[in-house]
Amino acid sequence: MSPVRRIAAGLALATVATFAIATPASAHDQLISSTPAADERLTTPPESITMTFSGELLVLDESSTGAVVLVVDSSGKDWVAGDVTVAGRTVTAALAPGMPSAGYQVRWQVVSEDGHPIAGVVPFTVGDAEPMATAATNGGADASSTSTEQSDQTVSEIGGTLRVLLIGAGGAAIAVLVLVLVRFLRRPRTTAAPPEAGGSAADDL
């Protein structure tokens, strides 16, 4: 490959790398299933809550998994008993016995694979009771939504700043390569010296 083609190939690779860096980060993990399922009506109280997410959840340290799970009734009582466990993509929380027939909500928050906290609500009902009234849960749901939106904004700002810096670095690299190419093309080319006048090599013999 000629030097000009090598430099052109380097410019192309630098451009592709710059645009690859500028692409947005992948979406946060999501809850893909739960037991009980959302809006499920159970004949008997569950012994535990299990939730499965789309990616591996982060565990902060041995003393704190970073996951929070509450199972509340209309009075605000939390029926979770013991610690919440995180294993890969699965979160499990044991429940206290004696849950009466009533409407409940699983209010959860975990740390996504990308380090971003995500939260949500899973409603379910035990027995013939009415589902938990929406008015009684607006505060918790709104608070989770507001917290998630604020975290999204912070992550977007950090990601945007990082992308700007990386794009700038990529642009500087491209500018250097262009400068090298221009100097290479402007470099005077040496040619073979013409033979001296006055005869050929045969005349000198």
Secondary structure as GFF3:
##gff-version 3
##sequence-region A 1 205
A	DSSP	alpha_helix	3	22	.	.	.	ID=ss1
A	DSSP	beta_strand	31	35	.	.	.	ID=ss2
A	DSSP	beta_strand	40	42	.	.	.	ID=ss3
A	DSSP	beta_strand	48	53	.	.	.	ID=ss4
A	DSSP	beta_strand	68	72	.	.	.	ID=ss5
A	DSSP	beta_strand	80	87	.	.	.	ID=ss6
A	DSSP	beta_strand	90	95	.	.	.	ID=ss7
A	DSSP	beta_strand	102	111	.	.	.	ID=ss8
A	DSSP	beta_strand	117	126	.	.	.	ID=ss9
A	DSSP	three_ten_helix	134	136	.	.	.	ID=ss10
A	DSSP	alpha_helix	138	186	.	.	.	ID=ss11
A	DSSP	alpha_helix	201	204	.	.	.	ID=ss12
###
